[in-house]
Each structure stands twice: as structure tokens, then as C-alpha cells.
Amino acid sequence: MSPASLTMAGVLLITVPTIAFGGVTLLKFLMRGVPGYIDNPVRRGLWRAGHAHAGVLVLFSLVAMLYVDQTGLPEGLKWLVRLLVVAAPILMPLGFFLSVIRPSDTRPSRLIGLTVAGGACLAVGALTLGVGLLI
């Protein structure tokens, strides 16, 4: 792996304990019946989605780092793919969590747009990586 891909993989691996901590926190909220979580299905659903997306997308991004250096893409595009693929597991969960940050929130705020931005980063990064592997 190139030093750039190793650096990105290192950043991704550092996020894993935060995802684990988030999972433990959500479990505590459920077990203790924390108001604003247990009685708010919108908030509960979005926070569960945020946690799940974070875990899955970090794994996807780690695997993608193994492939970036195998492409025939110019170095600038390789960097773009790395950044886009790493941005997705950061932006998408942030959108889920921050859009219903207050326990009384029953509708997502405009910050839900971060999930769209993360999805766009994921789509463009994965598409570019896939094309780069084919050429």
C-alpha cells in the first residue's frame, strides 16, 4: 500500500473505537429507557441508522483503500477517491445524528443533508474507483 492509502486507513481505524462507544451508548439508552430516545421513534431510528452506516462504511472504506493503489488513475484522482471514500463514513452518520440532536426533535433538521453529501461522496468515490480498476 502507498503511504497515502496507509494514512487514510490509519484515520479510518482510529474511528472504530468511537463507533464501538456509540453502540454501547445506544445500548445503554435502550436498556435504561432514556427519555428522548426510547420514546422518540424518529430519533431512535436515525441514530440507529447513523451507527449502522458508520460501521459498514468504515469497513467498506478500509477495503477500498486496498484497491486505490491498484488502479491506473493519475495520482490526483487516487487522492480524490481516497478523500471521497473516507468522507462518506464521516458525513453520513453525522447527518443522521446531528439532524435530531435534541431529544424533542421529531423531524430531521437541515443537517440531514449531510447524509446526502456523504452518499454523493460514496457514489462518486466508488464509481471512480471501479472505473479506475477497469481501465
N, C-alpha and C positions, 0 to 999 in steps of 0.2 A: 504494500500500500504506500501511496505517496505520503509525504509529511502533511500535506493539506487534508487528505482524507483521514489520516490518523488523528489530526487535531479535531476535526468535526466529530469523529467517533468518540473521542475523549469528552467533548462537550455533551454529546448525547448520553454517554454513560453516567455523567455527573447528574443528569436529570432523573435517573432511575430511582434513587432514594427519595426524591421529592414525590414521585408517583406513588411509591410504596407508602409514604407518610400520608398522602392524600387518601389512599384506600383505607388505611387504618382510621383516619378521621371520619370518613363516610360511614364506616362500620360502627364507630362509637356513636355517631349521630343516630343511626338506626337502633342500636341496642339501648340507648338511653332515651329514645323518643324525644330528641331535641326539638323544641318548637321552632317553627320556621323552616324546618327541614322535613320532619316526618309528616307534618300536616299541610305541606305545600307541594303538591304533586309536580308543578311546573319546575320549581327549583330543584326538587329531588331528581327529576328526570334529566334536567340539563346538567346537573353536577355529576350524575352517573355517566352521562354521555361524555362529559369532559374527561373524566377519569379513564374511561374505556378508550377513548380516542388517543389520549396521551400515551397509554401503554402500547397500543397497537402501532401507532405511528412512529414511536421511538424505535420499536423493533424493525419496522419497515425501513426507516432511515438508516439504521445500522447496516442492514443488508445492502441497501442501495450504495453505501459508501464503498463496499467491496467491488461494485461494478463500475463506478465512475471512472476509475483509472484504466479500465479495460476498453473504454470507448475510443473512437478515433476523433473525438471532438477536440477543437482547439482548447488550450488551457483556460482561456477566458470563459468559454461555455462550460467547462468542467467546474469552474468555481461557481458559476451561476447555478448549475444543477445542485451542487453541494449546499449552497445557501438556501435555495428553494426547498429542497427536501428536508433540511433541518428546521426551516421556518414553520413548516406545517405542524409538527407536534408541539410547537410553542403557541402559535396563533390560534389554532382550532380550540384546544382546551381553554385557553384564556377567554375566548368568546363565550364558550358555554358557562364558565364560572362567573365571569365579570358581568354578564348580561342580567344575572339575577343575584347580585351580591347581597342585597338587603333581604332579610328573612321575610319581609312583607311583599316582596316582588312576586306578582302573579303573571307578569308578562315580561318577556325579554326586552331589555333596553337596546339602544342602537349598537351597543358593543357586541351584539350577536353577529354583527358584520365581520368581526374578526374571524369567525368560523368560515365565512365565505372567502375571506382573504387567504386563510390557511388552506382551504380547499383548492383555491386557484393556484397557490404555490405548489401544492402537491401534484395537481394535474399537469401543470407546465413542467415541473421538475421531472416527474415520472415519464412524461411523453418525450421530453428532450433526451433523457437517459435511454429510453427504449430505442429511439431513432439512432442515437449515438452508438448503441450496441449493434445495430443492424447495418450501419454504413462502414 
